Structure formats: structure tokens, C-alpha cells
Amino acid sequence: MTEAPRPTAGPRPAGPPRPRREGAPARLGPPPEPSALDPMERASRDMLEEHQLARLRWTLGRAYAHQEFYRRKCDAAGVHPDDLRSLSDLARFPFTTKQDLRDAYPFGALASPMDRVLRLHASSGTTGQATVAGYTRGDLDVWADLVARCIRASGGRPGQKVHVAYGYGLFTGGLGAHYGAERLGCTVIPVSGGQTERQVQLIEDLRPEIIMVTPSYLLTIADAFRARGLDPRASSLRTAICGAEPWTEDMRAEIEETFDLDAVDIYGLSEVMGPGVANECVESKDGPHVFEDHFLPEIVDPVDGSPVPGGGEGELVFTTLTKEAMPVVRYRTRDLSRLLPGTARPAFRRMSRITGRSDDMIVLRGVNLFPTQIEEQVLRVPALSPHFQLVLRRPGRLDEMTVRVECRPGTGEEERRRAGAALAEAVREHTGVGAAVEVLAPETLERSVGKVRRISDQRPR
């Protein structure tokens, strides 16, 4: 990197929330110097697609040769890696699903011998058998490079301090962020999740410019600032790189106004690599650009798997292009999004903000809805905080949903009643379903230190 470190700025005085343009982020940071970008970030689309085709042939050959489950799927579909002559031919090849990787547990999805695998990560396994991801030395180097690219795209620069509040361990977030920040030339503060009071103390004492964290936990940290009589807007933080859970533009506005910083979206998943598959650019904040020199995205119909025409919403599918230890071909993420033309990085297509996961979709009396739709309405009622949970019950023949949401500190009983009524009306108007609303006192709901748990499904199985 040729750009000099940006000097550390002092604390900023507290002030009123900034006015927000309708439909636009609260602020836009400066772009990096062109000389700081990787060559592929400056490439033409034609050059990128040449690289993609060569790397895709390599990936298909590697998966077919070393992953027995995927070779069987190809043989059953009547396709062979030699059949790939253009990028469009990828649609002929079978998908890889989470169940495929679960069935291959622990090491059946590895395409490298174990003596070349330097690290293993795994999913939590909370919704079934865990999946294991392996990394060679080359994979770890690429991962660090891509997370460094993410931090730079977010506005981070060499010499800054990065407070990592993602969990360390088998979850890919903490270590992925850690090595990417070091690769960029930043100073890493490896806090991990939890111990929220200590998070505040370390931010106050060590004065990091950047925090990498889930958006819901960052708001929990903000509550801890206020509990100590501190103004989050006066902290040293300038950039928040938030991921690991779906979040909305309204949540971005809440975070930016609370801390007076730039909040950008990072995207990844352990089966594909971890954080660093895509990232927003701070100068545009219009959705994460997919790093297509390493990951080839598609959008398919979540029901039948058919391709969705350009710009349409559907399920994100990824094929890795450079993974050695565990290549994945047409991996179905269950994340719902769209692919849009690139802006700040023209060669790379953008993902629209994730609206939810197909397996997180709530079907309530025949209506499909996602927690992010409720979040949008919660954040538009001034007396309500961003801390909420959806409780699903079936007391009789029909499902019922209750939105349990905290009010902001200092809210009186009458204002709480009006806020609850306003939210119930907004949910009905924007989703088409009725929901009960319980407005709770601040600090009532359990706080998440990682991925937030938005749904409490108490319906009988």
C-alpha cells in the first residue's frame, strides 16, 4: 500500500443527529487513492471475465477430482468440467447445498490433503450438523488480502487501530477480520464478543478508529456507553464494518447518528470463505461489491433453482474461483438479494442489501415476511429502540406474532402506549398482517454478543 497513514483525530464534540437525505446514507466517506487499489479492482469487465473463466475451469476440475459428493452429482447430471466453454455454461452444473457439506462432515468436502490444511473453521451447527471449512496457506493469504481490501473500501487506512468485536474461535468473523486488518497494516485490538463494559473501556482507552462488529451488538455497545454517562458520538470510532446478520438502511442511520461515523456492510459466509466475499465502498454505500475475481455470484429462484433475469431478486449462489482446500461450486446461500451493476468498483457487480434468508422467512397466515421488514418499522417510531424480538405462537388454529420491543430511556407510559399502537399499525400497513406489540422497558430483552436472535418460535412442531 502506498498511501500514508491518516493521522489519528481527537474526540469529536457531541451534537444533534445529522439530517438524513431520504433514501440515502447519512454520510459518504472519501474514496481511496486509485494507486491503493488492487489491479483487479481497476480491471475492465472483459478482463475480469477472462480471469473468471480460467479460474472457473480450475475450480470445476479440482472439485470433480477431489470431492466425491460433487463428482457424483456431476455424473448424475451428465456434465463434466470439460463441458465448460463459457461462463454461461456454469448453469448446467449442479448446486452444492449446506446438506451436501453436512453429509460430508467432517473432511469429505476437502480437496487438499490434510497435511496442507493449516486451519479449520466450522459453523455453529445450531440448525443441524455443523459444516467444516478448511484453509491452505494460499487460502489464508487470499482471505487476508480480501479482508484488507474490505477495510480499505470501508475507509480504513494503514496505521489505524481496528477493534475486532466479532467472536474468535470456530466462527470465521474474528480471525478473518484480525488477519485482514494486519495485512492492511492496521493495529489489531482482538477483543472478541462479550464483556460489553470492557468493550467500552477499551474503546475509550485505546482509541481505535475502526470497529468490526455485528450491527446489533454495536447498538448494545452504544447502550453501555450511555449507561456510563458517555456520549458514543464523542468516541474515537470513525468507521464501523458491520456484518454477519441482515440489517437495514434504517439500522445504518441509527448506528451512524449514534456514533457519528461511517457504517458499511461486509458480507461473507464460512462455507465460501468467511467475511470478505463482498464489501460496501464508503464513497457510495450502495450495497456490497462482490469480489468477482475470487467469487462468481448468481441469483436463482429459491424454489426451483432456475436463473433469475438481471436485477431480479432471488437466492444468492456462489462459486469460489481460487479456494484450494475446499472449493464450492454453485453453493446455495439461502440469502435473498439482487445483483446490480458496479459503481465505485465498476468491474464488480453489487449485491443489494440482504432482505433475509429463505430459511428465516416467517409464513404468517399465508403472508411471507422477514425480520428486516419489522426492523424498518421499529426504527421509524421515535420512542422505540432497535432492540426487538418476534415471538411466534399458535394458541389455536392460527399463528400469531407478537413484537416485543424496548422503548428508549425516558419514555413515559402514555408515549409507550402510542408508540406501540403506531408500530402495530405500521406493521399491518407494510406487511399485510396484524401483530400484537409489547413495548418493554429499556434493558429488558437479552442482548446478543454475536448474531442477534430475532425470532422466538414457540409454535408446536
C-alpha positions in Angstrom: 0.0 0.0 0.0 1.4 3.4 -1.0 -1.0 5.6 1.0 0.4 7.2 4.1 -1.4 6.5 7.4 -4.1 9.0 8.2 -3.4 11.0 11.5 -5.4 10.0 14.5 -8.0 12.6 15.2 -9.1 13.7 18.6 -12.6 13.2 20.1 -15.5 15.0 18.5 -18.0 17.0 20.4 -21.5 15.6 20.8 -24.1 17.2 18.7 -27.6 16.8 17.3 -28.3 13.9 14.8 -27.4 14.8 11.3 -30.3 15.3 8.8 -30.6 12.3 6.5 -31.5 12.6 2.9 -34.4 10.4 2.0 -33.2 7.1 0.7 -29.5 7.9 1.1 -26.9 7.1 3.7 -26.3 9.7 6.4 -22.7 10.4 5.2 -20.3 9.3 2.5 -16.6 8.9 3.2 -13.7 9.7 0.8 -12.6 7.1 -1.7 -9.1 5.5 -1.6 -6.4 6.8 -3.8 -6.5 4.8 -7.2 -2.9 3.7 -6.6 -4.0 1.9 -3.4 -6.5 -0.4 -5.3 -5.6 -3.9 -6.3 -5.1 -4.4 -10.1 -8.4 -6.4 -10.4 -10.3 -3.6 -8.7 -9.3 -1.4 -11.6 -9.8 -4.0 -14.3 -12.3 -3.8 -17.2 -15.3 -6.2 -17.2 -13.8 -8.1 -20.2 -10.5 -8.6 -18.4 -12.3 -9.8 -15.3 -14.4 -12.3 -17.2 -11.3 -13.8 -18.8 -9.8 -14.4 -15.4 -13.1 -15.8 -14.2 -13.3 -18.4 -17.0 -9.8 -19.6 -16.4 -10.2 -19.8 -12.7 -13.7 -21.4 -13.0 -12.2 -24.2 -15.1 -9.6 -24.8 -12.5 -12.2 -24.9 -9.7 -14.5 -27.3 -11.5 -11.6 -29.6 -12.2 -10.5 -29.6 -8.6 -14.0 -30.2 -7.2 -14.6 -33.1 -9.7 -11.3 -34.7 -9.0 -11.2 -34.4 -5.2 -14.8 -34.1 -3.9 -16.6 -37.4 -4.3 -20.0 -36.0 -3.5 -19.7 -33.3 -6.2 -18.3 -35.8 -8.7 -21.4 -38.0 -8.1 -23.7 -35.0 -8.6 -22.0 -34.1 -11.9 -22.1 -37.6 -13.2 -25.8 -37.8 -12.3 -26.4 -34.6 -14.2 -24.4 -35.7 -17.2 -21.9 -32.9 -17.1 -18.1 -32.9 -16.9 -15.7 -30.0 -16.2 -14.6 -30.2 -19.9 -18.1 -29.1 -20.8 -17.4 -25.6 -19.5 -16.6 -23.4 -22.5 -18.1 -20.1 -21.4 -19.2 -18.6 -18.1 -22.9 -19.2 -19.1 -22.2 -22.9 -19.1 -21.9 -22.9 -15.3 -25.7 -23.0 -15.1 -25.5 -26.6 -16.4 -23.6 -27.8 -13.3 -25.3 -29.0 -10.1 -25.7 -26.9 -7.0 -23.8 -27.5 -3.7 -26.1 -27.3 -0.7 -25.5 -27.0 3.0 -26.8 -30.5 3.3 -24.1 -31.8 1.0 -21.5 -30.3 3.3 -23.2 -31.7 6.4 -23.3 -35.1 4.8 -19.5 -34.8 4.0 -18.7 -33.9 7.7 -16.0 -33.7 8.8 -13.5 -33.9 5.9 -15.3 -35.2 2.9 -15.5 -31.7 1.3 -11.8 -31.1 1.4 -9.9 -31.1 -1.9 -6.4 -30.9 -0.3 -4.6 -33.5 1.7 -4.8 -32.8 5.5 -1.1 -32.1 5.7 -1.7 -29.0 3.5 -4.7 -27.8 5.6 -3.4 -25.2 8.1 -6.7 -24.2 9.7 -10.3 -25.5 10.2 -13.3 -23.4 10.9 -16.9 -24.7 11.5 -20.4 -23.4 11.5 -22.3 -23.4 14.8 -24.5 -26.4 14.0 -27.5 -24.8 15.7 -29.8 -25.7 12.8 -28.3 -29.2 12.2 -25.0 -30.9 11.7 -22.1 -28.4 11.6 -20.1 -27.8 8.4 -16.4 -27.7 8.4 -14.3 -25.4 6.2 -10.6 -26.0 5.6 -7.9 -23.5 4.5 -4.4 -24.0 3.0 -1.7 -21.4 3.3 -2.7 -20.0 0.0 -6.3 -19.8 1.1 -5.3 -17.9 4.3 -3.2 -15.4 2.3 -6.1 -14.8 -0.1 -8.5 -14.4 2.8 -6.3 -11.8 4.5 -5.8 -9.9 1.2 -9.6 -9.7 0.6 -10.5 -8.6 4.2 -7.7 -6.0 3.8 -9.5 -4.9 0.6 -12.8 -4.7 2.6 -11.3 -2.5 5.3 -9.7 -0.2 2.7 -13.0 0.0 0.8 -14.7 0.9 4.1 -12.4 3.9 4.6 -9.8 2.2 6.8 -6.1 3.0 6.2 -2.7 1.6 7.3 -1.7 2.8 10.7 -5.2 2.9 12.1 -6.4 0.8 15.1 -9.1 -1.9 14.5 -11.2 -3.0 17.4 -12.4 -6.5 16.5 -15.7 -7.4 18.3 -16.6 -10.4 16.2 -16.2 -13.7 18.0 -13.0 -15.6 17.8 -12.8 -19.3 17.5 -14.5 -21.6 15.0 -16.7 -18.7 13.8 -14.8 -17.1 10.9 -15.6 -13.5 11.9 -12.9 -12.8 14.5 -9.9 -14.3 12.9 -10.9 -13.3 9.4 -11.1 -9.6 10.5 -7.9 -9.9 12.5 -5.6 -11.2 9.8 -7.2 -8.8 7.2 -6.6 -5.8 9.4 -3.0 -6.9 10.0 -2.5 -7.4 6.2 -3.6 -3.8 5.6 -1.1 -2.6 8.1 -3.5 -1.7 10.9 -3.1 -2.3 14.7 -5.5 -5.0 15.8 -7.3 -5.0 19.2 -8.6 -8.6 19.4 -11.4 -8.1 21.9 -13.8 -10.7 20.6 -17.5 -10.6 21.6 -19.0 -10.2 25.0 -17.8 -8.3 28.1 -19.6 -5.2 26.9 -18.4 -2.9 29.7 -14.8 -3.8 28.8 -15.5 -3.1 25.1 -16.4 0.5 26.1 -13.4 0.8 28.4 -11.0 -0.3 25.6 -12.6 2.0 23.1 -12.1 4.9 25.5 -8.6 3.9 26.5 -7.1 2.6 23.2 -9.0 4.9 20.9 -9.5 2.7 17.8 -10.7 4.4 14.6 -12.4 1.3 13.2 -14.7 -1.3 14.8 -15.7 -4.6 13.1 -18.8 -6.0 14.8 -22.4 -7.2 14.2 -24.7 -4.2 13.8 -27.0 -5.3 16.7 -24.1 -5.7 19.1 -22.7 -2.3 18.1 -26.0 -0.8 19.4 -25.6 -2.8 22.6 -22.2 -1.2 23.0 -23.8 2.2 22.5 -26.2 1.4 25.3 -23.2 0.6 27.5 -21.6 4.0 26.6 -24.8 5.8 27.7 -25.0 3.7 30.9 -21.6 5.1 31.9 -22.6 8.6 31.1 -20.5 8.7 27.9 -21.7 10.1 24.5 -20.9 7.5 21.8 -20.6 10.4 19.3 -17.6 11.6 21.2 -15.7 8.3 20.8 -12.7 7.8 18.6 -14.6 5.5 16.2 -14.8 6.7 12.6 -15.7 3.5 10.8 -18.0 0.6 11.6 -17.7 -2.5 9.4 -20.8 -4.5 10.2 -21.9 -7.9 9.0 -22.9 -11.5 10.0 -26.6 -10.6 10.1 -29.1 -8.8 7.8 -29.6 -5.1 8.6 -31.5 -2.3 7.1 -30.8 1.3 5.9 -32.7 2.5 8.9 -30.3 0.5 11.2 -27.4 2.1 9.3 -28.8 5.5 10.0 -29.3 4.7 13.7 -25.7 3.5 14.0 -24.2 6.5 12.1 -26.2 9.0 14.1 -25.5 7.3 17.4 -21.7 7.2 16.9 -21.1 9.9 14.2 -19.2 7.5 11.9 -19.5 5.7 8.6 -21.2 2.3 8.8 -20.6 -0.1 5.9 -21.7 -3.6 5.1 -19.3 -6.6 4.9 -20.6 -9.9 3.6 -19.3 -13.5 3.8 -20.1 -17.0 4.9 -17.9 -19.7 6.2 -18.8 -22.3 3.5 -17.5 -19.9 0.9 -14.6 -18.3 2.8 -15.8 -16.1 5.7 -16.1 -12.3 5.8 -14.5 -10.7 2.8 -16.7 -12.1 -0.1 -18.1 -8.7 -0.7 -18.0 -5.2 0.9 -19.5 -1.8 0.5 -17.4 1.1 -0.6 -17.6 4.0 1.8 -17.8 6.6 -1.1 -21.1 5.1 -2.4 -22.7 2.9 0.4 -25.0 1.4 -2.2 -24.5 -2.3 -1.5 -21.5 -4.6 -1.2 -19.4 -5.1 -4.3 -18.7 -8.8 -4.8 -15.1 -9.6 -5.3 -15.7 -11.4 -8.5 -12.0 -12.2 -9.2 -12.4 -14.7 -6.4 -16.2 -15.5 -6.2 -18.6 -15.9 -9.0 -22.2 -14.9 -8.0 -25.5 -15.9 -9.4 -29.2 -15.2 -8.5 -31.6 -18.1 -8.7 -35.2 -18.8 -7.9 -35.2 -20.1 -4.3 -37.9 -22.6 -5.0 -36.8 -24.3 -8.3 -33.2 -23.0 -8.7 -33.8 -21.5 -12.1 -31.8 -18.4 -13.1 -33.4 -15.1 -12.3 -33.1 -12.5 -15.0 -30.7 -9.5 -14.4 -31.7 -7.3 -11.5 -34.3 -9.7 -10.1 -34.5 -10.7 -6.5 -33.7 -14.3 -5.6 -31.3 -16.6 -3.8 -27.6 -15.8 -3.9 -25.4 -18.6 -5.2 -21.6 -18.5 -5.1 -18.8 -20.5 -6.8 -15.3 -20.0 -5.4 -12.6 -19.3 -8.0 -9.4 -19.6 -6.0 -10.2 -21.8 -3.0 -7.7 -24.7 -2.7 -8.7 -26.7 0.4 -12.5 -26.5 -0.1 -13.8 -25.2 -3.4 -17.5 -24.9 -3.7 -19.5 -24.9 -6.9 -22.8 -23.1 -7.1 -23.3 -23.0 -3.3 -26.8 -22.1 -2.3 -26.5 -19.5 0.4 -30.3 -19.1 1.2 -29.6 -15.3 1.4 -32.0 -13.2 -0.7 -30.7 -10.4 -2.7 -30.2 -8.9 -6.2 -27.2 -8.4 -8.4 -26.7 -4.9 -9.7 -24.1 -3.1 -11.9 -20.9 -2.0 -10.1 -20.5 1.7 -9.2 -17.4 2.5 -7.0 -15.7 -0.6 -8.4 -17.2 -0.8 -11.9 -15.9 -4.3 -12.8 -17.5 -5.9 -9.8 -21.3 -6.3 -9.5 -23.0 -5.2 -6.3 -25.3 -7.2 -4.1 -28.4 -5.3 -2.9 -28.8 -5.4 0.9 -29.8 -8.9 2.1 -33.5 -8.8 2.8 -33.3 -12.1 4.8 -32.7 -15.8 4.4 -35.1 -18.0 2.7 -34.9 -20.3 5.8 -35.6 -17.3 8.1 -38.8 -16.3 6.3 -41.9 -16.2 8.5 -45.1 -17.5 6.9 -47.9 -15.9 9.0 -51.4 -16.7 7.8 -50.3 -17.1 4.3 -48.1 -13.9 4.2 -44.3 -14.2 3.8 -42.3 -11.7 5.8 -38.7 -11.2 7.2 -37.4 -9.7 10.5 -35.8 -6.9 8.5 -39.3 -5.7 7.4 -40.3 -5.4 11.1 -36.9 -3.7 11.9 -37.6 -1.0 9.3 -40.9 -0.1 11.0 -39.5 -0.3 14.6 -36.8 2.2 13.7 -39.3 4.7 12.3 -41.1 5.1 15.6 -39.0 7.6 17.5 -39.9 6.3 21.0 -38.8 2.8 20.2 -35.2 1.4 20.4 -33.7 -1.0 17.8 -33.9 -3.9 20.3 -36.8 -6.1 19.4 -37.8 -9.8 19.1 -40.6 -11.5 17.2 -42.5 -14.2 19.2 -44.5 -16.7 17.2 -47.2 -18.7 18.9 -50.2 -20.9 17.8 -52.7 -20.8 20.7 -55.5 -22.1 18.4 -55.7 -23.0 14.7 -53.9 -19.8 13.5 -50.4 -18.5 14.1 -49.9 -15.3 16.0 -47.0 -12.9 16.1 -46.0 -10.5 19.0 -43.4 -7.8 18.5 -41.6 -7.3 21.8 -39.6 -4.1 21.6 -37.9 -1.8 24.1 -38.7 1.9 24.4 -36.0 4.4 24.6 -34.9 5.7 28.0 -37.1 8.4 29.5 -40.2 7.3 27.6 -43.4 7.8 29.6 -46.3 5.3 29.9 -48.6 7.3 27.5 -45.8 7.7 24.9 -45.1 4.0 25.2 -48.8 3.2 24.5 -48.9 5.5 21.5 -45.6 4.0 20.2 -47.0 0.5 20.4 -50.2 1.5 18.6 -48.1 3.2 15.9 -45.9 0.2 15.4 -48.9 -2.2 15.2 -50.5 0.0 12.5 -47.2 0.3 10.6 -46.7 -3.5 10.6 -50.2 -4.1 9.4 -49.9 -1.5 6.7 -46.5 -2.6 5.3 -46.7 -6.3 5.7 -50.4 -7.1 5.5 -50.6 -9.0 8.8 -51.7 -8.0 12.2 -49.3 -8.3 15.1 -49.6 -7.6 18.9 -47.0 -5.2 20.2 -45.5 -5.2 23.7 -43.4 -2.1 24.5 -40.9 -3.0 27.2 -38.7 -1.0 29.5 -35.1 -0.4 28.3 -32.6 -3.3 29.0 -35.4 -5.9 29.1 -34.5 -8.1 26.2 -31.4 -10.3 26.2 -28.5 -8.7 24.4 -26.6 -10.6 21.7 -22.8 -10.6 21.6 -22.8 -12.1 18.1 -25.5 -12.7 15.6 -28.8 -11.4 17.0 -31.7 -13.9 17.6 -34.7 -12.1 16.2 -37.3 -14.9 16.2 -38.6 -16.9 19.2 -40.7 -19.6 17.6 -42.9 -21.1 20.3 -45.3 -22.9 17.9 -45.8 -26.6 18.4 -43.8 -28.7 16.0 
